[in-house]
Amino acid sequence: MELAAIYHRPESEDAFLHSDGRLYLRLRTKKADAQKVYLIGGDPYLFTVDNWWREQRPMQRVAQTLTHDYWEITVEPPHHRWQYGFVLESQTDTLFFGDRGAFPVSERVLTYANYYFRLPYLHAIDAYRAPTWASDTRWYQIFPERFANGNPSLSPTDVRDWSQESPTTSAFYGGDLQGIIDHLDYLAELGINGLYLTPVFKAPSNHKYDTEDYFTIDPHFGDDETFQRFVDEAHHRGMRIMLDAVFNHIGDRSPQWQDVLQHEEKSRFKDWFHIESFPVQTGVNGNIENEPTLSFDTFAFTTHMPKLNTANPEVQDYLISIATYWIEKFGIDAWRLDVANEVDHHFWKKMKTALTAIKPDIYILGEIWHSAQRWLEGDEFHATMNYPYIETINDYFIDKSIDEATLISGLNTQLMMYRKDTTAVMFNMLDSHDTARVLSRMANDKQRLKQLLAFLFLQKGTPCLYYGTEVGLDGFNDPDCRKCMIWDEQAQDKDLLAFTKNILSFRKQYNHLIQTGHLTWLDTPNELIGFTLKDEANQLTALFNRSPETRRYQQTAALKEARPIIGHFETTTSHIQLQANDFIVLEQSL
């Protein structure tokens, strides 16, 4: 066997307590190398008393990538302790793998306690926990300045007429909180039960990521009273509210940075930032917009967003007071943390403790564009924006740059990267204010968009729609992806809207099966991808044809008994046939 490919790490995504009370154990091996894998385990204090080292429990291969197999088993340690190792069988070898590495199986190895992995005591308080409501949420992202103008009296003096023209980076169209309130019934009817708003705090830009005052609703959006009414009306409709916090940096109009600009080295706020040398004014000392010569750290290289020093206790207290304020005063349910990977882990741990102390079921989401195990150990975030997972899906369905095997490998890699409770609340969005809209990337082919949405809503994690997707709003990269929402019903795509309502309703009904069901990928022809999701009582079978031609899948006796739920297909006596860019989801009772 390929010893270098065998991997297991205790107290990680390889060995974790699940919310169902069971201990999950995983082992990675080289693809198609080990034929069988067994777990040997028991209480460390009963190692020689019960001789549990003689019992081998078979593990199940739960995922396969282009390079590795993943094996899994669950146990329920009766005394909250567990000592364990693995026995691997190939066509030529039988090995024991434990804390000291791999050894040929022998009685000496099996009876030597120090060769085993150990979980000395499984403390419930150390287990990863996510708010239960988060895994059953269907999110909708709103860019407030472009969603709806509900109170024109608040609009900037240079506000433009509401239209779907391509905006400039600095344009204002007058979207506000009242506009969102006015359309909450629309969102409820759509099937949404979670609203994610990009920043709403006082800032000079339309996007508000250059915060001036974190404690004040931007005057162009409304005031405290309007915001409280928004939260209350959303909660009344069963919707959770997630706000966007920019704690990596602050706007250059903030009082703190203005004080540094005025007083330079003598400013009481100089240690709130990462300043290498003074002066810090734009245009001097290398401080030129978008140049790497800046004398202070910023978001990217923009002088308008100086980076906060989150190792400074004053900064920590300030930012935590902001995060707790909007929870305690207004009752928000979640925070999305901007540029989360550029902030130190020490601060995020401190903030998680502070937030859960006042709201135990708060949902904390980090903006991280890459694999994020370090942030998802349970003491920082509950989830991240699941870009690696979703980009793999987009590579397959939009760009068609990968094949079925690569898609499966990429998705399985991400699924095995986190604990099951983590995967269930990861944030799955096809596009956002930071990316081109998928409809434009698909050359406005709405059938392909429907197929992609259906695939998204069948994935483990929490799905999110970017505003306007449901009515055909298009747009390439920023700022084009931030067009005004289409409210003219004559301009809305009613067929796409009806489909989106249907797919949201489907997700609501089958969420538990999707989140907890065992995933099995099907052996399918080229450009046809399929999988099943199965629990004790039911099974979903999904097939997607990304080809511009008809594709066929072998009809089994079980599939002949299955009931189509969503999508379209044709059947012959022996095959299911899918037209170009079509899909089908079928259900069968077990």
N, C-alpha and C positions, 0 to 999 in steps of 0.2 A: 504493500500500500504506500501511497505517497504521504509520508509522515508530515511533510511541510504544509500540507493542505488541511490537516486535522486541527481544529480550533474550537476552544470553549473558554469562556471567561466567566467565573462566578460573579454574582451580584451585578449583573448587566442584563442586556436583552437576551443573553443566553441562559440566565437563571434568575427568575423573578416570580414574585408573588402576584397573582392575578386578583382582580376584584371578586372573583368567584371563590376565593380562599385557597385555590390550588397553587402548587408550585410548578411552574413550567420550566423544563430543561431542554436546551437545544444543543446540537453538536453539528459542526460543519466538517464535511469531508470532500475530497476531490470527486468530481462528477463521475458517476458510474464506476467508482473504485470499490467502496465497501458494498457488499451485497446485503448484509444484515448488520444492524447495530442494536446493542442491548444496554440497558441501564442496570447497574448494580448499586443498590443504595439502602440506607437505613439509618437508624439513630446511632451516633458515634459511641454512646455509652453501652449499646447492646451489640457492638461489633462481634465480640467473642462469646457473648451469652447466647444470642439467637443464631449466630453463624449466618447472618443474612447475606454474606458475601457469596453464598452458594446459589442464590436466586438471581436469575437473569430475566429482566423484563424487556420484551421487544419494543423498540422505538419505531415510529412511523416516519417515513420520508415525506415531509410536508411541502418541500419546495426544491426546485432545481434551477440553476442558472447555467450559463454557457460553460462555467468552470467548476461549480460546486454543487453538492447535495446538502440539504439541511434536514436533520432528523429531530424529532420532537417527542416528548412524553410528559405527562402530568402525574404528580404524586401529591399525597396529602400527609405530610409528616405528622404523626400523632402527638409528638412531643415538641413540635416547633423547631426541631433540629434535623439536619440532614448531612450525611456523609455519602459520597457517591463517586463512581467511576464508570467508564464505558468499555464495553467489549465490542470490537469491530471484527467482522468476518469478511474476507474477500475470497476469491477463488483459490488463492495461494497462501494467505496469511490469516492468523487470528491474533489480535493485539488487545492489550489493555491500555487505556488512555486515562490518565488522571493528573493530579496536581504536579507530579514530577516528570510528566511526559509519557512516552509510549514504551511499552515493554511486552515481550512475548508472554502469553498467558501461562501462568503456572500457579500452583498452590501457594508458593512463597510470595508471589506478587499479590495475589488476591487476598492474602491474609496479613499483608503489611499495611497497617492503617495509614501510615504517612504517605502512601502512594495515592490516596484518594483526595478529591476535592472536598471542602468542608464549608457548610453554612452553619456556623456555630449556634445561632439562634435567629429565627425568622421573626423579626419585630414588625408588627403590623404598621407601626408609625413610620417605618422606613420604606414601606411599599409605595410605589407610584400610585397616585390617585388623581383622577380627572373628575370634574363635575359630571354627574350622571346625565344632566340635560344636554351637554355639549355633543354627545355622540348621536343624538336624535335631532340635530339642528340642520335646517336647510337655509343657508346664508344667502344674503343679497347685499352686494357691495354698492354703496352710494357715494359718488363724488358730489357733495352737497351743492357746490356752485353750479352744477350742470344738471341737477335732477328736476327741479321745478321751482318757479318763482311764485311763491304764495303771498308775498307781501312786497309789492313793487316800491313802496315807500322806503324800504331799507336798501334798495339797490344803489351801487356806486353811480356817481354822476356820469361816468362814461360807459354805462351799461349798454350792451348791444341787444338788438331784437333777438328773441328766441328763435333759433333755427338749427338745422343740422349741417350747417356749413363747417368747414374745417377751421377750428379756432386757432388763434395765435397763442403763444405761451403766456401772454400777459392779459388776454381778453377777459372781460367780465360779462356774464349773462344774467346775473341776479338770482341764481338759485339760493334757497334759504331753508330754514327749518320748517317754516309754515308750509312750504311746498311739499315737504316730506309728509307732514301731518295730513295734508289734504289728500294724499294718495295712499294712506295706510290701508284703507279698505281694498284698494287695488292690489296691494302686496299680499294682503291676507287671502284674497280670492285666488291669487296666483299660487299660493301654497307655501309662502315664506314664513318662517318663524324665528329668524335671526337677522338683524340688520347690522352691517358693518359700515361705519361712516369714516371716511378719511377725515383729517383734523378739522375741528370746528372752532378752535380757539383763535383768539385775536392774532392776526398776522396780515402783512401787506399784500401777499400774493393771492391768487385764486385757489391755489392748492393747499395753502396754510401749513406747509411743512417747515416754514421759517418762522416759528412761533415767537410772538412778541410778549404775550401774556397768557400763561396756561390757566389762569383762574377766571378768565373772561371769555364768554362766547363772542365770536367775531360780530361786531355790530351789523355787518351786512347779512348775517345769518339769523340774528334775533337777539334775545337776552335770556337771562336765567328763567324767567317765567315761561317763555316759549319752549325752552329746552325741557323744563320739567313737564310741561304739557305733552311734549313729544314722547318722553319716556313713559309717562302714565298712559297715554293713548296706545302706545305700542304694547306695553305690558297688558293692558286690557284685552288686546287681541292675541295674547299668548306669544308675543315676540320678545326676544332678548335683544339687548343693545350692547354693541361693542364699539368703543371709541378708539381712536388712533393716537398714541402717545409718541412724541419725538423726544426721546431722552438722550440720544447720542449727541445731539447738537441743539443749538438754540438760534433764533433769528438775530441778525445784527442790529435790529431795532429794539431788542430787549433792554430793559433798564440796566441789567448786569453788564452787557457788552458795551453799551453806551458809556457806562462809568469807566470801563477800561479804556475806551477811545479817548475819553476826556482827561483821565488822570494817569494813564500809562502805568509805570512801575508802582505808583503810589495808590492805585485803585485797590479798594478792599476786596474786589472781585477778581483780581489778577490770577489767583490760584484756583479759580473756578474753571479755568481753561488750560489748554496745553500750549503755552507760549514759549517759544525758543529765544526770541529776542524782541526788543522794542526799537522803534515804534511799530504799531500794528495797523495804522491807518492805511486804507486802500491807496495804492499808487506809490508807496514808498517802501523801502526795506524789503523789496522783492514781493510785496503783497499786491500782485496783479491777478485779476480774476482768471480762473482756470489755468493758472501756471503753477508748476511744482516748486516754485521758489518762495512760497508763503512762509512767514516767520511764526505762524501759529497753525495748529492742526485744525482741520475743518472737515465737513462732509465733502467728499471728493476734493476738489480744489476751488470751491466757491467761497469767496470772502464773506458772503451773506449768511453763512451757516457755520460759525465757529463751534468746534467740538468741546463738549463739556467734560470736565475732569471728574468722572464719577468715582474716583478713589478719594476725593475730598469729602470728609464727613458733612460739611455744610451743603455741598451739592447733593449728597445722598439724602439728607433730611429734607431738602427743598423738593426734590423730585418725588420722594415718597409721600410728602404732604400733598402734592398734586394728585397722585394716583388714588390716595385714600379719600381726598376731598370729593371727587366726582362719584365715588361709590357711596360715601356716607350721606352727602347732601342730596344727590339726585337718584341714587339707586341703580346705576348702570350695572351691567352683568359681566362685562369682559373688557380687557385691554388688548389691543394689537400694538406691539412694540416695534417701532420703526428702526431700521438699521441695527437690529438687536445684536448681530454678531460682532459689532465693533465696540460694544460696551463690555466692561469686565464682568466676569462670572461672580465675583464677590458681591458686586452691587445687586445683580439680579437675584441672588440668593436672599439677600437682605430684603429686597422688595417683595419677593414671594411670601416671606414670613409675615411681613407687615400687612399685605393684602388679604391673605387667608385668615389672619387673626380677626379681621373685621367682617369678612365675607367668605366663609369657608368654601362656597361653591362658585367663587369667581373663576373665570376662564381666562388664562393668560397665553397669548399667542405671539410668537416671535417671528419677525420678518428675517428669515434666513434662506438663502437661495441655494444652499448646498446641504450635504448630509449633516445632521445636527445632534448626534448622540450626546455630546457633552452638555447640551442645554436641556436634555429631556430625561435626566436621571430622576426627576421628581421634585427637585429642590429649586428649580428655576422656572421653566415654562411647562405648560401642559401639552403644547403642540407648536409646530412651526408651519409656515406657509409651504406646502409640500411640493416645491418647484421640481426637485429631481424626479419625483414620481410623475407629475403632470407633464413635464417636458418630454419624458419618455413616451407618454401617450400621444402628445402632439407630434413628436417625431414620426410616429407610426401613421396616424390618421391625417395629419395636415401636410407635413413635408414628404411623407412616404420615403424617408431616408433610412429606415430600418425594416427588417423583416420580422416575421412572427416570433422566431426564436429569440431575437434580440429584444423585442418588446417584453416577452415573458421573462427573460433573464433580468432585464432592468427593473421590472415591477417586483419580481420575487426578491431581488437584492434589497430593495427598499423595505419590503414587508418584513424581511428577516432582520432588518437593522434596528427595529424598535420593539418594545413590549406590546402585547396585544391591546392593552388599554390605551397606550399611546397612539397606535395606529388608528383606533376607532375615533379619535378626535383630531387627527391631522387635517389641515385646512386645504381642501382640494379645489382650486379654481383654474379654469382654462385660460383666463386672461384677466387683466386688471388695468388700473390707471397707469401702471408701469410698463405695459406691454401692448403690442398691436392686438386688436380684437381678432378673435379666431375667424369670424365671418369674413373679414378682409383677407386674412391669410389663406382662406379657402376660396378666394375669388368670388365671394358672395354666393357660393353654392349652398343653399339652405338645406338640401337633402343631406349633404355631408355634415352640416352643422347638427342636424337632428341625430345623426348616427353618433357623432362625437359626444353630444349631450347625454345620450342614452348610455354610452360606455362610462362616462363620468359618474352618472348616478347609480351605477352598479358597483362602484369601487368602495372599499372600506375607507372610512374617514368621513369628514363632514363636507358635503358639496357646497360650492358657492357660485352664484350667478353674478356676473358683472352687469350693472344696470343697463337696460336697453337691449341686451342679448335676445330677450324673449320677443321683441317686436322688430328685430332686424336692424338694429343700430350697428353701423360699421365704423371703421376707422383704423388707420395704421398707427405707427408709434407716436408717443407723446410729441405734440399735444393733440394729435388727430384722434387718439383713442378716448379723448375727454369731450366729445361732442355733447350737445344738449340732448336730453332725453326726448324721444318722440311721443308727444301727447296728442297730436292730431290723429284721430282714429282712422282717417282716410289714408294716412301715410304709414300706419302700422301694418305689419304683416300678421293678419289675424290667424292664418293657418299655423304659423310658427308659434304664436301666442297660445293657441289651443294645445299644440303639441307640448309646449313647456309646462302648462298646467297639468297635463296628463302625466308627464314624466315626474313632476314634483309629487303628484298624488301617488304615483307608483312607489316612489322612494319612501314616502311616509308610511305606506302600507307594508312594505317589505324591508324596512330599515333593519329590524332585528336579524332577519335571515342574512341580509347582506353583510352586516357587521360581524356576526358571530359564526356564520356558515363556513364550513370547510371549503376552501377554494381548490378546484382541480382544473388544470388547463387541458383542453381537448387536442387530440391529434387531428389537425385540419389541413386542407390543401393550401397551396400558395395563395396569399392575400385574403384568406379567410381565417379569422381568429375566433376561438370559442372557449367557453369555460362553464363550469357548474359551481353553484354555491349550495351547500347541502347541510341541513341540520337533522335532528332526529325524526322530524315529521314531514318536511318538504324539501324540494329541490328546485332551484332555478337553473335553466340551461339557456345560455345566451350565445348567439352567433352573429358575427359582424363581417360583412363583405365590403372591403375597401376597394375592390377591383372595379374598373369600368365595365366589367363583363359579369355575366351570371356565374355564380359559384354553387357547387353542390356539396352536401354533407350527408354521409351515410345515415339512413334512417334506422334507428334501433327500435326494438319492440317497446322499450320504455318510453321513447320519444313519441311513438305513435299514440300513447295514452296521455301525453302531456297536453296541457291547455295553453294556447297562446295568450299572452297578457298584453304585450305591446310590440309593435313592429309588424312587418309584412313578410310572408313567405308563401311558397308554393310547394306542393308535395307530389312525388311520384310514388310508386309502390316501394321503392327502395331508397329514395333520397329526399332531403329537404333542399329546396332551391331558393337562393337569395338573388334578387336582382342587383344591379350595380349600386353600390353605396347604400345598401339596405341592411336591415338587421331584424332579429327576432328574439324575443325573450319568452320562454315557455315555463310553465309550472307543473309539477307533478307531486302528488302525495305519495309518501313512502310507507 
